[in-house]
Amino acid sequence: VLGTALGLAAVAVTLVGVLLSPSILLAGLGAVLALVSFVVLGPVASTSAVRALGSPLDRLRGVTGALARRNALRSPKRTAATAGALMIGVAVVSLFTVFGASLKATMNQTVDRSFAGDVAVSTPSFGAGGSGLSPRLAPALAKQPEVATSVGLGKGVADVDGKGRALTVTDPASLARAFDLGTVQGSLDDLGRNGIALTRSEADDQHLEVGDTARLAFTDGKQEAFTVRAVYGRSELAGDYVITREAWAPHRTQDSDTLVSVTFKDGVSTAEGTAAVEKVAKAYGNPDVQTRDEYAQSSAGGIDMMLTLVYALLALAVLIALLGIANTLTLAVHERTRELGLLRAVGQTRAQLRAMVRWESVLVAAFGTAGGLVLGGFLGWVLVKASDGASDSAFAFALPPLQLAIVALVGLAAGALAGLRPAR
């Protein structure tokens, strides 16, 4: 009853946090409730799950497989408790695997949808979030005969209504040609010294429209009033606020760009245009010059590092779960000494006896792995959808079948290894 109540509460809170009132906090609470409900309902779920997962053993392994399945079904509480550590470990890894794949898909979607340039020039290893490009690079590239548009993006920080906000410093007149900003109200062409552009969500939060005044406090302690000249829809690459270099100049602490978007003229091939950009860029620190696909891949490079750390945690979780399964099965074998002796007396061989214990271990691991994959996939979907609803950026949900299959195989292999010692 408690597990069912927790499960229903998890579904209700999650749906509210994902669909009705997007909130990462509510979605996180729903995720915690879902995890607790899985643990509480484990003994109930283990009976049906082990019966289903073990049904092929009856046909493939005969009496040995049938006995292994029945042994795993003898004590649902023990089976659930033994598989619990593995289930939680697999769930955490599955969560980050799904979320990492979704972030990669989101980055690719962002570049495809919002980046209108042919190549991106950025600082090595840091991509759009780095620093160090000379603000003179974009104008120098714009003078090349192969280049139609070259727009540099700088970064700044200001306080808006008591909240720190990142500013994009650029030439707004060229910004719309380098990035797809979605629907634009007003005009980016006439921001000038005292104008500002912002996203629709920020405009709604600040109750601002085109023609209203926004007050910004800068890090040098000065405040300025800006007139809202434009409101745009997409913030993925352009950020939430855009001001001109002229407006930023009195307050800047560092004069640099983080990204330059370059669009080639009609008839210029990617190879020809890239060569021209690289030739000019060498004089400005030799930054990375990447095509759209290369830029998307490099921007997602940090995600691979995160996943590597997560997989290391999986190895630790699997090791802990392996010890738990092995110890539990060792105790179970000790408790069933007379039963095992009877099986030997009626004709079961040592090899069959060992196989029975190993398959029992695999079934317990399969239950934990399957539960972890389901829970982790669900939590990954919740996190992606909550992030999508709570921000301007459009998050794409993606399931990586190959990575999840590897996680499943690792879990099953852990079960097979855990059964080696008890089966001796």
N, C-alpha and C positions, 0 to 999 in steps of 0.2 A: 504493500500500500504506500509506504513512504517513498519507495523508488518510483512508483507510478506518478505520485504527486510531484516529486522533484522533476521527473521527465516532462510532465505537462507544464510545470512552471518554467522549465528551461525553454520549451517551444514557444510559450507565450511571450516571455521576456525577449527572446531572440527575434521573434517576428516584429515586435514593437521596435527593437533597436536596429533592425535591418530595413524594414519596409515602411512602417507607419511614422516613426520619428527617429530617423537615422542618428545613431549615437554609438560611438565606439565603447563608451562606458557601459551602456545597457547591453550591447552585444557581448562585451566581456563578462558581464554578470551572467548572461544566459549561457555562455560557454562554460563557466565554472559550475553552474547548476547541471549542465549536461554531463560534465565529467563526473560529478558526484552521483548523479542518477545512474550512470553506467556502472560505477563501482557498486552501488547498492543493489542494482538489478542483476549484477553479475551471476550470482548463483541461479537465478531464474533463467537467465539467457543461456547459461552454459549448457543446460540440459538439451535444449533445442539445437543450439549451435553445434555442440559436439556430435549429436546424433546425425545432423546433416553433413558436417564435415567428415565424419567417420564412415558414412554409408558406403563410399567406394571401397573401403578396406575389406568389407565383407566379400566383395567380388574379386578383388585383386589379391588379397592375402589369406582368404579362406578363414579357417577357425582362428588362426593367430590374429588376424585383423579384427574379427568379431570380438574376441576376448579383450583386445586392447581398447576397443571402443567402449565395451561394457565396464571395464576398469575405470576409464576416464569419467564414466557416468555415475559411478558408485557414490561419490561424494561431491555434489555440485559446489558446495561451499569451498571445499579444498581446491577443486579445479579452478574456481573463480579467483580465489586468493593467490594461487600459484601463478596464474596467468596475468594477474593484475599489474605487476611491475612491468612485464613486457608490453602489455596493452598501453600503459601510460607512456612508456618510452617510444613505442611506435606511433602513438597519437601525436606526441610532440614533434617528432621528425616529420610525420605526414603533414601536420599543420604547416610547418615552415617550408616543406617541399612544395606544397600547393601554393602557399603565399609567395614563395620565391618565383615559381613559374608564372604566377599571375602578375607579379611585378615586371618580369621580363616581357610578358605579353602587353602589359600596360605601356612600357617604354617603347616597344615597337609600334604600338597603336598611336602613341603620342607623336612619335617622329613622323609616321605616315600621315597623320591627320593635321598636325600643327606646324611641322617644319617644311617650309616651302622652298628652301634653298637646295642647291645641287651638292654642295660640300659644306662641311662644318670645320672651322679652324678653332682648336681649343688647346689648352695647356696639357702637356703629357700627363697621363695617369689620373687627372682630375676631371676631365670632361667639362660639362657646363658648370659644374659646381666649383671649379678651380679658380685661379687668379693668375695674373701676370702677363696678359697680352697687352701690348702697347696700344693705346687708343689711336695711334697713327696708322696702325696696320689696316684697318677697314678702309680709310680714305685712299691708302696706297693701292689696295686691291681694286678699288672702284675705278682707278685710272687705267687698268689693264684693258686692252681691246677685247679680250674674251669675256669680260665680266659685265653683266647688266646691272646687278645690284650687290652691294656689300654693306652689311649692317653689323655693327659691333654692339654687344650688350655688356654694360657695366653693372655692378651691383652696389647698392647702398642700403642704409638702414635708417629708419625714422620711427618716431612714436606717433601713433594715430589713435586718438581717443583712449590713451592710457595703455595701448598695446603695441609692442614692437612689431614692425612690419618691414619686409624686404622690399626695396625699390629696384626697379629696372631702369637703368640710365642709358639712353640711346637717342637716336635720331627718329622720332616718332613718325615722321613723314615716310620713311623707308621701311618702318617696322612691319606694316601690313603687307608689304610685298615679300618679306622674308618669312613671315609667320602667319598662319591662319588663325586669326583671333576670334573667329565666329562672328556673330551679329554685333555690329558696332553702331552705337547710338552717338550722335555727334560726329566730330572729325578729329583724327589724329594729326592732321596736317597743321593745325594752328594752336598747338599747345603753348609754344613760345616760352618766355621766361617765367610766367606766373600760372601756367596751365598744368593740369594733371589728368591722367587717364587711369581708370580703375576697373576692376571686374564687376560684373553684375552682383555677385554675392557680397562683395565688400560695399558696394553702393547700397544694397538693401540693408546690410548690418548698420551702416552709418547714416541711413536715411538720406542719401544724397542722390541727386539727379543732375543732368547736364545743366550747367549754369550756377549750381550751388557752390558754396565755399567749403573747402576742407583745410583744416589746420594741421600742420606737421611740425613736430619738435625733433630737431636733428641732434646728433651726438656732440656737436660743438656748443650745445646749450641754447642755440637760437631757434626761434619759431617763425614760421612763415605761413601765410594764407595763400592757398592755391585755388584757382577756379576750375571746377570739373568741366573739361572740354569733351571728354569721350568716355563711354562706358562700353566695355567689350565682354564677350562671353567666355573665352577660353584662357586659362591662366597657366597651362602646363609648362610652357617655355618662356612666355613673356612675363610671368609673375602677376601679382595682384595690383601693383601700382607702377605706373610709367611716368617718368619726368624727363625733361631734356637735359643734355649735358650742361647747358647754360644755367639751368636752375640748380643743378647739383654742384657746380663749380665752387661756390662760396663755402660749402660745407664738407667737401670731400677731404678724406684723410689719405686716400690712395687713388691714384689716377691710373686705372687699368681696366681692361675688358676681360670677361671670362669666356666669351664665345663670339665668333664672327660667322655670320651666315652669308654664303656667297651663292649668287644665282648667275648662271652663265647666259650669254646671249643665244638667241636661236641659231641653230646650225653648229654650235660649238660642242664637240664631243666631251664626254666626261673625262677621258684620258687627257685630251688637249687642255681643257680648262683646269684640271687638277695640276698638271705640270706647270701651268702659268702661275697658279696660286702658290705652289710649293717654292717656286723660284723667288717670288717676292717675300714669302714668309721666312726664308732662311735669314734674311737681314733683320728679323725681329725675334730672334731666339729659337728659330726652327721649331715652331709648335706643330702639333699633330694636324694633318689635313686629311679628313675622312669623308667618304661618301655617306649618304643617308644611312645605309645599312650598317656600315662600319661604326658610325656615330652611335646608332642604337645599341649595337653590341658592346661598345666600350662603356657606354653609360650604364649598362647592366652588369658590368664587370664586378662591382662590389657585391652584387647578389650572389655570385658564385662563391666568393670568399665566405659570405655568411653561411651558405649551404654546406661548405666544407667543414666549418665549425660545428654545424648541426649534425652532420654525419659522424663527426668524432664523438659527439654526445650520444648518438645512437649506439656506437660501439660500446661505450661505457654502460648505457642502459641495458644493452643485450647481455653484456657480461654479468651484470647484477642479476638480471632475470634468469640467465643460464644457471647461476649458482642456486637461485631459489628453486627452480624446477628440479635440479639435480638433488638437492637436499630433501625436498618433499617426496620425490620418487624413491629415494633411498629409504626414508622412513616407511613409505607405503610398502615397499618390497619386504622390509623387515617385519611389518605387521602381517604380511600374507605368507609367511614362511611355510605354514602347514598347507595352505592352499596351493602354493607353488610345488610343494613336495607331492601333493596329490596329482597335480597335472603331470609331473614327471612319472608318477607311478602308472598312470593310465596311458602313457605312450608319447607324451610331448617331449621332443628333443631339446637339448640345451640351446641349440640355435633358434628353435621356435620360441623358447622361453625368453631369450634375449631380444628377439625381434618383437615380441609382444610388449616388453617394457619400453623398447625404443619407440615403437609406434604410439604407445600411450603418451610418451613425452612429446612426440610430434603433434599429437592431437591437442594437447594442452597448449603448446606453442601456437598452433594454428588458430585456436580460439582467441588467444591474446593478440595475435597479429591481425586477425580479421576485425576484431573489435577496435583495435588501435587505428587501422586504416579507415574504418567507417567514421569513427569519432574525429580523427585528424582531418579527414576530407570535409566533414561537416563544419568543423571549427574554422578551417581555411576558407570555406565559402562564406561563413558568417563574417570573418575579419575583412575579406575583400569587399563584400557588399556593404558593410558598415562604413568602411573607408570611402567607398564610392559615394554613398549618400551624404557623408559628413564633410565632403570637400568639393571644391570646384573641379578637381581633376577627375577624369573618367577612368575608373579602375576596371580592367578586364579580368574576368575569372578564367583560369586555365587549369586543367587537370593534366599533369605529366605522367602518362601511363608507364613509360619505361622506368622512371625513377621510383614510382610507387611499386612496380613489379619487383624491382631490386630490393626495396624495403621488405616486401612480402617474403622474398626468397631468403633474405638474411634472417628474418624471424623464424622461418621454418628450419633453416640450417641450425639456428641456435637450439631449437627443440631437439633436433637429431643429435647434436653434440651433448646436450644436457642428459640425454638418455644413455650415453655410453657407460658412464660409471655405475649407475644403479643396475644396469643390465649384466654386469660382469659376474 
